[in-house]
Amino acid sequence: MPQALVLQSDFGHADGAVSAMYGVALGVSPALRICDLTHEIPQYDIWEASYRLIQTVGYWPEGTVFVSVVDPGVGSARRSIVAKTSNGRYIVTPDNGTLTHVKRMIGIDEVRTIDETVNRLAGSSESYTFYGRDVYVYTGARLAAGIIDFAGVGPTVDVESIVELPIIESSFDGDCVNGTIDVLDVRFGSLWTNIPKTEFDRLGISYGQRVEVTIENGTRMLYKNFLTFARSFADVYVGEPLVYVNSLDCMAVAINQGSFAAAYGIGTGVNWKITLRKAPRLVYE
């Protein structure tokens, strides 16, 4: 029985690129079950592609094949690879940092480069601008359909040789935890940080108590306020900001029925620093 094939890209749906990928996959095997993770990754944003994979991969059945195509280096010397994760999923992608979060948070057991003499759409050998169609989804479909096994992808490469994006780890310094704003909950404008709930727990803050939240970008302080630590959005008034635990068990900041990112002009990446500290008693009592 074929495995699910899950597609992610920065292509959007304004033209036929995603549809062409579907067509290639179904041409390999009409029995394939093809699903979309997202095709709305911001253009060339490898970091967000990496984050959306870690947000999703673990919830799909073992053996699922993911194809992630955010490839600003298309046609260059960057490698085309397939990774087997430690929880038994496969990810087909350019070797450009897309696997950063999966490698750190799930683990990667084995990586193979794609042998394009075997795993490339027939008649596409003169094209070097649409690897998503010609190489990645074609290889992913063959793997998901069982036409090739993992060894049939191509030769192995050292897992430690794959490209990783720079990451700043969260830290605890006695009375506060420090981290970065990794990504936005795009539709709702919440800020997702790299601070695990386990690190936040060291502050001894219970639900309903107040958290001092400071957000900086480089040397500029963009935000500082005392927010409620809530189980859910319903625990605060509409329009009120809150701190909560997101679906990856990391700390997040939001406005109930509003966009925190839009309200305060907050962005993402390693330059966006966030500090959480237990509010003084005189503030929340």
Backbone as JSON, one array per atom type, in Angstrom:
{
  "sequence": "MPQALVLQSDFGHADGAVSAMYGVALGVSPALRICDLTHEIPQYDIWEASYRLIQTVGYWPEGTVFVSVVDPGVGSARRSIVAKTSNGRYIVTPDNGTLTHVKRMIGIDEVRTIDETVNRLAGSSESYTFYGRDVYVYTGARLAAGIIDFAGVGPTVDVESIVELPIIESSFDGDCVNGTIDVLDVRFGSLWTNIPKTEFDRLGISYGQRVEVTIENGTRMLYKNFLTFARSFADVYVGEPLVYVNSLDCMAVAINQGSFAAAYGIGTGVNWKITLRKAPRLVYE",
  "N": [[0.85, -1.2, 0.0], [0.64, 2.21, -0.89], [2.5, 4.9, 0.68], [1.58, 7.99, 2.35], [2.05, 11.07, 0.61], [3.36, 14.14, 1.26], [3.29, 17.55, 0.62], [5.25, 20.52, 0.6], [5.95, 23.96, -0.03], [7.2, 27.13, -1.34], [5.67, 28.07, -3.35], [3.05, 29.02, -3.64], [-0.39, 29.41, -4.86], [-0.98, 30.7, -7.2], [-0.25, 30.09, -9.76], [0.44, 27.31, -11.97], [2.3, 25.65, -10.68], [2.2, 24.01, -8.31], [0.14, 22.3, -9.03], [1.35, 21.02, -11.19], [3.27, 19.52, -9.84], [1.62, 17.76, -8.44], [0.59, 16.39, -10.68], [2.87, 15.09, -11.7], [3.47, 13.36, -9.56], [1.15, 11.74, -9.49], [1.4, 10.64, -11.98], [3.49, 8.92, -11.55], [2.31, 7.12, -9.75], [-1.01, 6.45, -9.73], [-2.33, 5.68, -7.46], [-1.42, 7.03, -5.29], [-1.73, 8.88, -2.23], [-1.97, 12.17, -1.92], [-1.12, 15.03, -0.09], [-1.24, 18.39, 1.16], [1.13, 20.18, 3.05], [1.84, 22.97, 3.36], [1.77, 25.6, 0.94], [2.44, 28.15, 1.22], [4.75, 29.2, 2.32], [6.83, 31.95, 3.02], [8.52, 33.53, 0.3], [11.58, 32.05, -0.47], [12.22, 31.52, 2.18], [13.91, 29.68, 4.1], [14.21, 29.11, 6.79], [11.57, 29.23, 7.85], [10.43, 27.14, 6.41], [11.82, 24.99, 7.53], [10.84, 25.15, 10.15], [8.07, 24.72, 9.83], [8.06, 22.07, 9.06], [8.93, 20.71, 11.41], [6.8, 21.3, 12.97], [4.88, 19.61, 12.0], [5.69, 17.02, 11.04], [5.85, 14.87, 12.95], [3.25, 14.07, 13.4], [2.25, 12.59, 11.37], [1.78, 9.3, 9.91], [4.2, 6.65, 10.41], [6.6, 6.15, 7.87], [5.56, 7.98, 6.08], [6.14, 10.23, 3.37], [7.67, 13.27, 2.93], [7.87, 16.15, 0.9], [9.75, 18.92, 0.59], [10.08, 22.02, -0.76], [11.74, 24.71, -0.8], [13.77, 26.68, -2.25], [16.07, 28.61, -2.84], [18.57, 28.32, -3.99], [18.31, 26.87, -6.33], [19.44, 24.89, -9.02], [22.09, 25.32, -8.46], [25.2, 24.24, -6.88], [24.26, 23.03, -4.61], [23.21, 20.19, -2.69], [20.82, 17.63, -3.51], [18.69, 15.87, -1.47], [17.5, 13.06, 0.51], [16.2, 12.52, 3.65], [16.05, 10.22, 6.32], [14.14, 10.21, 9.11], [14.51, 9.93, 12.71], [12.16, 9.0, 13.72], [11.07, 7.57, 11.69], [10.08, 8.78, 9.3], [10.28, 10.25, 5.98], [12.09, 12.8, 4.29], [12.24, 14.76, 1.5], [14.32, 17.03, -0.03], [16.08, 20.11, -0.88], [19.49, 20.43, 0.2], [19.83, 22.69, 2.23], [19.46, 23.73, 4.73], [16.88, 23.28, 5.45], [16.33, 21.07, 6.99], [16.99, 21.66, 9.59], [15.51, 22.03, 12.11], [14.18, 19.57, 12.35], [16.34, 17.8, 12.54], [17.47, 18.61, 14.99], [15.37, 18.31, 16.85], [13.91, 15.98, 16.43], [15.64, 14.14, 15.21], [17.86, 12.62, 12.85], [18.43, 9.72, 11.12], [19.63, 8.74, 8.79], [20.95, 9.83, 5.64], [20.57, 10.33, 2.18], [21.88, 11.17, -1.02], [20.19, 12.28, -3.96], [20.13, 10.26, -6.74], [20.2, 11.37, -9.8], [20.34, 10.2, -12.24], [18.68, 8.11, -12.18], [16.48, 8.86, -10.63], [14.8, 11.03, -11.8], [12.49, 13.01, -13.55], [11.5, 11.86, -16.7], [12.67, 13.36, -19.69], [13.27, 15.81, -18.63], [15.85, 16.64, -18.35], [17.24, 18.83, -19.31], [16.4, 20.99, -17.95], [16.86, 23.22, -15.27], [15.56, 24.63, -13.32], [13.24, 23.85, -12.03], [13.31, 21.91, -9.89], [11.64, 20.96, -7.93], [9.45, 19.82, -9.23], [10.7, 18.12, -11.15], [12.64, 16.55, -9.91], [12.39, 16.37, -7.0], [9.59, 15.89, -6.21], [9.14, 13.81, -7.93], [11.02, 11.85, -7.1], [10.14, 11.59, -4.44], [7.54, 10.59, -4.86], [8.09, 8.13, -6.07], [9.35, 6.85, -3.96], [7.32, 6.89, -1.98], [5.39, 5.35, -3.27], [6.54, 2.88, -3.31], [8.06, 2.05, -5.41], [10.77, 2.48, -5.45], [13.03, 1.65, -2.79], [14.45, 3.07, 0.25], [17.2, 2.85, -0.12], [17.3, 2.96, -2.84], [17.23, 5.6, -3.49], [19.74, 6.83, -3.7], [23.32, 7.32, -3.12], [24.63, 7.13, 0.27], [25.23, 9.83, 2.6], [27.15, 11.57, 5.07], [25.38, 12.2, 7.99], [26.05, 14.35, 9.6], [27.03, 16.13, 7.81], [25.1, 17.61, 6.58], [23.52, 20.74, 5.78], [22.95, 23.2, 8.25], [20.94, 25.7, 9.74], [21.86, 28.69, 11.58], [21.32, 28.68, 15.08], [20.11, 30.04, 18.11], [20.22, 28.97, 21.35], [17.72, 28.72, 23.92], [17.93, 30.17, 27.23], [18.47, 30.09, 30.81], [18.76, 32.29, 33.48], [18.57, 32.54, 36.24], [16.54, 34.4, 37.27], [15.06, 34.82, 35.05], [14.05, 33.71, 31.75], [15.54, 33.43, 28.57], [15.1, 33.84, 25.09], [14.44, 33.34, 21.56], [12.31, 34.69, 18.98], [10.92, 32.49, 17.05], [9.07, 31.99, 14.96], [5.97, 32.98, 13.42], [2.57, 32.36, 14.33], [0.95, 32.25, 11.68], [-1.63, 33.03, 10.62], [-2.92, 34.15, 12.8], [-1.17, 35.81, 14.12], [0.32, 35.3, 16.43], [3.22, 34.99, 18.56], [5.72, 32.65, 18.35], [8.02, 31.16, 20.4], [11.41, 29.95, 21.08], [11.56, 28.9, 23.59], [11.32, 26.28, 25.71], [8.55, 24.77, 27.47], [9.41, 23.41, 29.72], [11.7, 24.83, 30.45], [10.64, 27.32, 31.03], [9.14, 26.6, 33.25], [10.94, 26.67, 35.31], [10.83, 29.16, 36.36], [8.79, 29.18, 38.13], [6.12, 29.99, 37.75], [2.66, 30.06, 37.92], [-0.47, 29.15, 36.3], [-2.52, 31.91, 35.58], [-1.02, 33.74, 36.97], [1.21, 36.59, 36.6], [3.41, 37.51, 33.94], [6.43, 39.06, 33.17], [7.16, 40.39, 30.13], [9.6, 40.97, 27.77], [10.6, 42.29, 24.7], [13.05, 42.48, 22.24], [14.82, 43.85, 19.45], [17.8, 43.5, 18.17], [19.48, 46.19, 19.46], [17.26, 47.58, 20.19], [14.45, 48.06, 22.23], [11.32, 46.77, 21.82], [8.99, 46.08, 23.1], [7.53, 45.88, 26.33], [5.91, 44.52, 29.02], [3.41, 43.39, 31.42], [1.99, 40.28, 31.39], [-0.73, 37.93, 31.47], [-0.27, 34.54, 32.37], [-1.73, 32.06, 30.7], [-3.95, 29.23, 30.28], [-5.42, 29.01, 27.95], [-6.76, 31.0, 25.24], [-9.27, 31.79, 25.99], [-9.11, 32.38, 28.64], [-8.55, 35.02, 29.08], [-9.59, 38.45, 28.53], [-11.17, 39.55, 25.46], [-8.98, 41.06, 23.2], [-6.98, 41.28, 25.04], [-3.54, 40.75, 25.88], [-1.54, 37.72, 26.23], [0.44, 35.08, 27.7], [1.2, 31.82, 26.68], [1.25, 28.19, 26.27], [2.36, 26.75, 23.35], [1.5, 24.54, 20.54], [3.76, 23.04, 20.21], [4.8, 22.7, 22.67], [6.23, 24.87, 23.54], [6.87, 28.27, 24.66], [4.61, 30.94, 23.99], [3.32, 34.09, 22.75], [0.47, 36.13, 22.59], [-2.45, 37.94, 21.38], [-5.72, 37.87, 22.48], [-7.98, 37.15, 20.07], [-6.73, 38.9, 18.31], [-3.87, 40.26, 16.52], [-0.74, 39.93, 17.7], [1.76, 40.31, 16.54], [1.24, 42.13, 14.44], [0.2, 44.27, 15.87], [2.33, 45.28, 17.32], [4.47, 45.38, 15.62], [6.25, 43.17, 15.38], [8.83, 40.9, 14.46], [10.5, 37.92, 13.23], [13.17, 35.54, 13.9], [16.73, 35.12, 14.64], [17.6, 37.55, 15.6], [15.54, 38.63, 16.98], [14.8, 38.93, 20.16], [13.47, 37.55, 23.17], [12.47, 37.9, 26.52], [11.4, 36.36, 29.45], [10.03, 36.79, 32.64], [9.15, 36.32, 36.06], [6.58, 38.34, 37.23], [6.92, 41.03, 39.56], [5.52, 40.81, 42.9], [4.08, 43.07, 43.66], [3.02, 43.9, 41.33], [1.24, 41.95, 40.27], [-0.42, 41.4, 42.39]],
  "CA": [[0.0, 0.0, 0.0], [1.48, 3.41, -0.92], [2.53, 5.82, 1.81], [1.14, 9.34, 2.03], [3.04, 12.0, 0.09], [2.97, 15.43, 1.8], [4.06, 18.55, -0.11], [5.43, 21.87, 1.13], [6.76, 24.8, -0.92], [6.93, 28.57, -1.32], [5.16, 28.34, -4.7], [1.71, 29.59, -3.67], [-1.35, 28.77, -5.76], [-1.36, 31.65, -8.24], [0.0, 29.51, -11.08], [0.27, 25.86, -12.05], [3.47, 24.91, -10.19], [1.79, 22.95, -7.38], [-0.63, 21.33, -9.81], [2.31, 20.23, -11.96], [3.86, 18.54, -8.92], [0.6, 16.72, -8.27], [0.51, 15.6, -11.89], [4.04, 14.21, -11.78], [3.31, 12.32, -8.55], [0.1, 10.81, -9.91], [1.93, 9.92, -13.11], [4.29, 7.82, -10.99], [1.36, 6.13, -9.23], [-2.34, 7.03, -9.51], [-2.85, 5.25, -6.16], [-0.83, 7.83, -4.21], [-2.53, 9.85, -1.49], [-1.15, 13.38, -1.87], [-1.67, 16.05, 0.79], [-0.42, 19.6, 1.29], [1.46, 20.78, 4.34], [1.54, 24.35, 2.99], [2.51, 26.17, -0.18], [2.46, 29.58, 1.5], [6.0, 29.63, 2.93], [7.33, 33.17, 2.37], [9.5, 33.21, -0.74], [12.99, 31.8, -0.14], [12.39, 31.5, 3.64], [14.3, 28.33, 4.49], [13.95, 28.98, 8.23], [10.16, 28.9, 8.08], [10.23, 25.79, 5.89], [12.33, 24.09, 8.55], [9.95, 25.18, 11.31], [6.78, 24.09, 9.51], [8.26, 20.62, 9.06], [8.93, 20.19, 12.78], [5.44, 21.5, 13.47], [3.95, 18.7, 11.33], [6.18, 15.69, 10.68], [5.6, 13.83, 13.94], [1.84, 13.71, 13.48], [1.92, 11.72, 10.25], [2.18, 7.91, 10.18], [5.54, 6.19, 10.04], [6.71, 5.85, 6.44], [5.11, 9.11, 5.26], [7.19, 10.91, 2.62], [7.47, 14.71, 2.79], [8.67, 16.86, -0.1], [9.81, 20.34, 0.95], [10.81, 22.74, -1.81], [12.03, 26.14, -0.68], [15.06, 26.37, -2.89], [16.66, 29.78, -3.52], [19.79, 27.92, -4.7], [17.99, 25.9, -7.38], [20.36, 24.88, -10.14], [23.47, 25.51, -8.0], [25.88, 23.01, -6.47], [23.66, 22.47, -3.39], [22.82, 18.8, -2.89], [19.43, 17.2, -3.39], [18.82, 14.77, -0.53], [16.37, 12.49, 1.23], [16.58, 12.17, 5.02], [15.18, 9.33, 7.11], [14.14, 10.72, 10.48], [14.6, 8.92, 13.76], [10.83, 8.43, 13.96], [10.64, 6.77, 10.55], [9.52, 9.52, 8.17], [11.27, 10.61, 4.96], [11.95, 14.19, 3.83], [12.94, 15.03, 0.25], [14.52, 18.47, 0.05], [17.46, 20.59, -1.09], [20.32, 20.48, 1.4], [20.09, 24.12, 2.4], [19.07, 24.12, 6.07], [15.48, 22.93, 5.67], [16.22, 19.99, 7.97], [17.58, 22.12, 10.84], [14.7, 21.75, 13.3], [13.94, 18.13, 12.43], [17.57, 17.16, 13.02], [17.68, 18.95, 16.39], [14.26, 18.0, 17.75], [13.49, 14.59, 16.22], [16.81, 13.33, 14.9], [17.96, 12.04, 11.51], [19.22, 8.49, 11.17], [20.37, 8.46, 7.55], [20.71, 10.77, 4.54], [21.06, 9.9, 0.87], [21.75, 12.13, -2.13], [19.34, 11.75, -5.02], [20.8, 9.87, -7.98], [19.33, 11.89, -10.84], [20.35, 9.34, -13.43], [17.56, 7.19, -11.98], [15.34, 9.53, -10.0], [14.5, 12.32, -12.42], [11.41, 12.9, -14.53], [11.96, 11.68, -18.08], [12.52, 14.52, -20.56], [13.51, 17.08, -17.92], [17.28, 16.74, -18.02], [17.8, 20.11, -19.74], [15.83, 22.04, -17.12], [17.53, 23.32, -13.97], [14.88, 25.64, -12.52], [12.04, 23.33, -11.37], [13.67, 20.64, -9.25], [10.49, 20.49, -7.17], [8.68, 18.94, -10.11], [11.48, 17.17, -11.96], [13.48, 15.67, -9.08], [11.96, 16.12, -5.62], [8.32, 15.19, -6.1], [9.28, 12.55, -8.67], [11.69, 10.91, -6.2], [9.27, 11.33, -3.31], [6.44, 9.74, -5.29], [8.62, 6.77, -6.27], [9.59, 6.29, -2.63], [6.03, 6.67, -1.32], [4.66, 4.3, -3.98], [7.25, 1.61, -3.17], [8.79, 1.71, -6.63], [12.14, 2.34, -4.93], [13.17, 1.74, -1.33], [15.31, 4.2, 0.6], [18.51, 2.64, -0.75], [17.17, 3.29, -4.24], [17.32, 7.05, -3.69], [21.1, 7.18, -4.11], [24.35, 7.01, -2.13], [24.53, 7.75, 1.59], [26.17, 10.87, 2.98], [27.24, 11.74, 6.51], [24.3, 13.02, 8.56], [26.62, 15.59, 10.15], [27.47, 17.01, 6.73], [24.01, 18.4, 6.02], [23.53, 22.16, 6.13], [22.05, 23.62, 9.32], [20.84, 27.13, 9.97], [22.31, 29.07, 12.93], [20.28, 28.7, 16.1], [20.48, 30.46, 19.46], [19.45, 28.2, 22.32], [17.15, 29.44, 25.05], [18.79, 30.09, 28.42], [17.91, 30.47, 32.1], [19.84, 32.96, 34.22], [18.25, 32.71, 37.65], [15.2, 34.96, 37.48], [14.37, 34.98, 33.76], [14.46, 32.84, 30.64], [15.79, 34.21, 27.37], [14.99, 33.06, 23.87], [14.21, 34.06, 20.32], [10.99, 34.5, 18.36], [11.27, 31.65, 15.91], [8.13, 32.0, 13.84], [4.64, 33.46, 13.77], [1.36, 31.64, 13.98], [0.77, 33.22, 10.6], [-2.99, 33.55, 10.44], [-3.41, 34.84, 13.99], [-0.19, 36.79, 14.57], [0.95, 34.96, 17.71], [4.68, 34.83, 18.51], [6.17, 31.35, 18.86], [9.42, 31.28, 20.83], [12.18, 28.71, 21.22], [11.68, 28.61, 25.02], [10.47, 25.13, 26.06], [7.77, 24.89, 28.7], [10.23, 22.91, 30.84], [12.59, 25.91, 30.86], [9.76, 28.32, 31.64], [8.71, 26.1, 34.56], [11.96, 27.0, 36.32], [10.49, 30.46, 36.94], [7.79, 28.97, 39.17], [4.93, 30.78, 37.45], [1.45, 29.25, 37.77], [-1.51, 29.73, 35.47], [-3.22, 33.02, 36.2], [-0.06, 34.73, 37.44], [1.67, 37.54, 35.58], [4.75, 37.32, 33.39], [7.02, 40.23, 32.54], [7.6, 40.04, 28.79], [10.39, 42.0, 27.11], [10.97, 41.9, 23.33], [14.05, 43.37, 21.67], [15.38, 43.55, 18.14], [19.12, 44.11, 18.26], [19.61, 47.04, 20.65], [16.01, 48.31, 20.39], [13.36, 47.41, 22.95], [10.06, 46.99, 21.12], [7.81, 45.8, 23.93], [7.72, 45.43, 27.7], [4.63, 44.6, 29.72], [3.09, 42.27, 32.29], [0.93, 39.52, 30.74], [-1.24, 36.76, 32.17], [0.08, 33.2, 31.88], [-3.05, 31.47, 30.56], [-4.05, 27.92, 29.63], [-5.97, 29.2, 26.61], [-7.17, 32.38, 24.93], [-10.52, 32.08, 26.69], [-8.83, 32.77, 30.03], [-8.36, 36.47, 29.17], [-10.59, 39.21, 27.79], [-10.89, 39.85, 24.05], [-8.07, 42.19, 23.06], [-5.94, 41.24, 26.09], [-2.4, 39.88, 25.56], [-1.32, 36.6, 27.14], [1.51, 34.1, 27.47], [0.61, 30.48, 26.73], [2.09, 27.1, 25.75], [1.86, 26.43, 22.02], [1.32, 23.12, 20.22], [5.06, 22.36, 20.26], [5.22, 22.76, 24.07], [7.1, 26.03, 23.76], [6.12, 29.44, 25.09], [4.14, 31.82, 22.93], [2.69, 35.33, 23.17], [-0.62, 36.42, 21.66], [-3.57, 38.77, 21.8], [-6.97, 37.15, 22.26], [-8.72, 37.63, 18.9], [-5.97, 39.96, 17.66], [-2.53, 39.89, 16.07], [0.32, 40.56, 18.48], [2.83, 40.72, 15.62], [0.83, 43.33, 13.72], [-0.04, 45.36, 16.81], [3.58, 45.84, 17.85], [5.53, 45.34, 14.61], [7.23, 42.16, 15.8], [9.26, 39.95, 13.44], [11.04, 36.63, 13.67], [14.57, 35.25, 13.6], [17.65, 35.11, 15.78], [17.79, 38.91, 16.13], [14.37, 38.99, 17.78], [15.01, 38.32, 21.48], [12.37, 37.67, 24.12], [12.81, 37.55, 27.9], [10.25, 36.13, 30.32], [10.39, 36.85, 34.05], [8.0, 36.4, 36.95], [6.3, 39.73, 37.6], [6.99, 41.28, 41.0], [4.23, 40.64, 43.57], [3.34, 44.32, 43.72], [2.35, 44.1, 40.05], [0.1, 41.07, 40.02], [-1.27, 41.32, 43.55]],
  "C": [[0.88, 1.25, 0.0], [1.4, 4.21, 0.37], [1.99, 7.18, 1.38], [2.33, 10.17, 1.54], [2.57, 13.4, 0.46], [3.89, 16.51, 1.22], [4.09, 19.89, 0.61], [6.29, 22.67, 0.15], [6.48, 26.27, -0.64], [6.31, 29.0, -2.64], [3.84, 29.13, -4.7], [0.82, 28.86, -4.65], [-1.77, 29.67, -6.92], [-1.12, 31.11, -9.65], [-0.11, 27.99, -10.99], [1.38, 25.03, -11.44], [3.07, 23.75, -9.28], [1.0, 21.88, -8.13], [0.28, 20.44, -10.64], [2.97, 19.16, -11.09], [2.89, 17.4, -8.65], [0.56, 15.8, -9.48], [1.67, 14.63, -12.03], [3.89, 13.05, -10.8], [2.27, 11.28, -8.98], [0.51, 10.04, -11.17], [2.83, 8.76, -12.68], [3.38, 6.72, -10.49], [0.02, 6.81, -8.98], [-2.92, 6.68, -8.14], [-2.33, 6.1, -5.01], [-1.88, 8.72, -3.55], [-1.65, 11.07, -1.25], [-1.86, 14.43, -1.03], [-0.71, 17.24, 0.82], [-0.14, 19.9, 2.75], [1.16, 22.28, 4.23], [2.32, 24.7, 1.73], [2.62, 27.69, -0.02], [3.68, 29.99, 2.33], [6.44, 30.93, 2.26], [8.47, 32.84, 1.4], [10.91, 33.14, -0.18], [13.26, 31.65, 1.37], [12.65, 30.08, 4.13], [14.0, 28.09, 5.97], [12.51, 28.57, 8.49], [9.83, 27.52, 7.53], [10.67, 24.76, 6.9], [11.37, 24.0, 9.74], [8.62, 24.5, 11.02], [6.91, 22.57, 9.42], [8.21, 20.08, 10.49], [7.56, 20.33, 13.42], [4.5, 20.36, 13.05], [4.4, 17.25, 11.28], [5.76, 14.59, 11.66], [4.17, 13.36, 14.02], [1.37, 12.83, 12.33], [2.42, 10.3, 10.52], [3.61, 7.62, 9.75], [5.54, 5.78, 8.57], [6.24, 6.96, 5.53], [6.31, 9.8, 4.61], [6.8, 12.39, 2.47], [8.38, 15.23, 1.68], [8.61, 18.34, 0.25], [10.69, 21.07, -0.05], [10.78, 24.24, -1.54], [13.51, 26.24, -1.04], [15.65, 27.58, -3.61], [17.93, 29.46, -4.28], [19.55, 26.94, -5.82], [18.96, 26.04, -8.56], [21.81, 25.07, -9.76], [24.07, 24.17, -7.56], [25.3, 22.42, -5.19], [23.13, 21.06, -3.69], [21.3, 18.64, -2.84], [19.44, 15.9, -2.59], [17.46, 14.25, -0.07], [16.88, 12.06, 2.6], [15.56, 11.2, 5.6], [15.26, 9.78, 8.55], [14.18, 9.58, 11.49], [13.25, 8.33, 14.13], [10.22, 7.82, 12.7], [9.9, 7.48, 9.44], [10.65, 9.87, 7.21], [11.01, 12.04, 4.5], [12.85, 14.38, 2.62], [13.09, 16.55, 0.14], [15.9, 18.86, -0.48], [18.19, 20.65, 0.24], [20.74, 21.92, 1.65], [19.71, 24.64, 3.79], [17.64, 23.77, 6.41], [15.31, 21.87, 6.76], [16.7, 20.39, 9.37], [16.78, 21.7, 12.06], [14.41, 20.26, 13.46], [15.17, 17.42, 12.99], [17.76, 17.39, 14.52], [16.62, 18.34, 17.31], [13.71, 16.59, 17.59], [14.69, 13.68, 16.03], [16.72, 12.77, 13.49], [18.91, 10.86, 11.56], [20.11, 8.29, 9.95], [19.99, 9.48, 6.5], [21.3, 10.19, 3.27], [20.9, 11.03, -0.15], [20.94, 11.47, -3.24], [20.17, 11.48, -6.27], [19.89, 10.26, -9.14], [19.39, 11.09, -12.13], [19.2, 8.33, -13.36], [16.3, 7.93, -11.56], [15.17, 10.95, -10.54], [13.46, 12.1, -13.5], [11.96, 12.82, -15.95], [11.68, 12.94, -18.9], [12.81, 15.85, -19.9], [14.98, 17.4, -17.72], [17.92, 18.06, -18.45], [17.3, 21.28, -18.88], [16.49, 22.03, -15.74], [16.84, 24.33, -13.04], [13.64, 25.11, -11.79], [12.34, 21.93, -10.81], [12.51, 20.08, -8.43], [9.65, 19.52, -7.96], [9.52, 17.8, -10.65], [12.26, 16.16, -11.13], [12.82, 15.34, -7.75], [10.63, 15.38, -5.54], [8.36, 13.87, -6.86], [9.93, 11.48, -7.79], [10.79, 10.56, -5.02], [8.12, 10.42, -3.67], [6.9, 8.31, -5.49], [8.87, 6.08, -4.93], [8.27, 5.96, -1.93], [5.25, 5.51, -1.96], [5.32, 2.92, -3.84], [7.95, 1.17, -4.42], [10.29, 1.61, -6.34], [12.05, 2.27, -3.41], [14.15, 2.87, -1.03], [16.69, 4.07, -0.04], [18.48, 3.03, -2.22], [17.21, 4.77, -4.54], [18.67, 7.44, -4.26], [22.07, 6.89, -2.99], [24.15, 7.75, -0.81], [25.56, 8.87, 1.74], [26.12, 11.0, 4.49], [26.13, 12.67, 7.0], [24.84, 14.36, 9.05], [27.07, 16.56, 9.07], [26.35, 17.88, 6.19], [24.03, 19.82, 6.57], [22.52, 22.43, 7.25], [22.08, 25.13, 9.46], [21.32, 27.48, 11.37], [21.13, 29.19, 13.88], [20.87, 29.21, 17.41], [19.6, 29.7, 20.44], [18.85, 29.12, 23.38], [18.04, 29.25, 26.28], [18.04, 30.56, 29.65], [19.01, 31.1, 32.93], [19.46, 33.31, 35.66], [16.88, 33.29, 37.91], [14.47, 35.21, 36.18], [14.86, 33.93, 32.78], [14.53, 33.7, 29.38], [15.68, 33.31, 26.14], [14.83, 33.94, 22.66], [12.79, 33.8, 19.84], [11.23, 33.78, 17.05], [10.37, 31.85, 14.71], [6.81, 32.57, 14.34], [3.6, 32.37, 13.51], [0.69, 32.53, 12.94], [-0.62, 33.84, 10.57], [-3.43, 34.43, 11.6], [-2.4, 35.8, 14.62], [0.4, 36.53, 15.93], [2.44, 34.77, 17.51], [5.05, 33.5, 19.12], [7.66, 31.45, 19.16], [10.1, 29.92, 20.85], [12.35, 28.33, 22.69], [10.77, 27.43, 25.36], [9.7, 25.4, 27.35], [8.58, 24.43, 29.91], [11.2, 23.98, 31.35], [11.8, 27.01, 31.57], [9.34, 27.89, 33.05], [9.69, 26.44, 35.67], [11.69, 28.35, 36.98], [9.44, 30.34, 38.04], [6.53, 29.78, 38.98], [3.75, 29.84, 37.21], [0.46, 29.94, 36.84], [-2.27, 30.8, 36.25], [-2.29, 34.08, 36.75], [0.48, 35.54, 36.26], [3.12, 37.28, 35.22], [5.23, 38.65, 32.81], [7.64, 39.8, 31.22], [8.35, 41.22, 28.19], [10.81, 41.48, 25.74], [11.91, 42.95, 22.76], [14.44, 42.9, 20.28], [16.72, 44.27, 18.05], [19.21, 44.91, 19.56], [18.31, 47.78, 20.97], [15.0, 47.47, 21.19], [12.05, 47.77, 22.27], [8.85, 46.84, 22.02], [8.27, 45.38, 25.32], [6.41, 45.62, 28.45], [4.46, 43.36, 30.59], [1.85, 41.57, 31.74], [0.51, 38.35, 31.62], [-0.7, 35.48, 31.53], [-1.21, 32.4, 31.89], [-2.98, 30.08, 29.92], [-4.51, 28.06, 28.18], [-6.39, 30.65, 26.45], [-8.43, 32.77, 25.72], [-10.31, 32.54, 28.12], [-8.61, 34.27, 30.2], [-9.43, 37.16, 28.33], [-10.18, 39.36, 26.32], [-10.05, 41.12, 23.98], [-6.95, 42.21, 24.08], [-4.79, 40.33, 25.66], [-2.22, 38.8, 26.61], [-0.06, 35.84, 26.75], [0.88, 32.72, 27.6], [1.61, 29.46, 26.18], [1.53, 26.69, 24.39], [1.84, 24.92, 21.76], [2.63, 22.34, 20.14], [5.64, 22.35, 21.68], [6.31, 23.8, 24.3], [6.23, 27.24, 24.11], [5.78, 30.35, 23.91], [3.44, 33.03, 23.54], [1.65, 35.7, 22.12], [-1.52, 37.5, 22.22], [-4.84, 37.98, 21.51], [-7.79, 37.85, 21.18], [-8.06, 38.87, 18.26], [-4.61, 39.46, 17.26], [-1.48, 40.65, 16.87], [1.4, 41.1, 17.55], [2.48, 42.01, 14.9], [0.69, 44.52, 14.66], [1.25, 46.05, 17.22], [4.74, 45.77, 16.86], [6.63, 44.36, 14.92], [7.54, 41.22, 14.64], [9.83, 38.69, 14.05], [12.5, 36.49, 13.26], [15.46, 35.44, 14.81], [17.92, 36.5, 16.34], [16.63, 39.38, 16.99], [14.42, 38.23, 19.11], [13.8, 38.56, 22.37], [12.85, 37.18, 25.49], [11.52, 37.44, 28.71], [10.73, 36.07, 31.77], [9.11, 36.92, 34.88], [7.81, 37.84, 37.39], [6.42, 39.9, 39.11], [5.6, 41.21, 41.63], [3.42, 41.93, 43.57], [2.6, 44.6, 42.41], [1.1, 43.24, 39.95], [-0.75, 40.83, 41.25], [-1.71, 42.72, 43.96]]
}
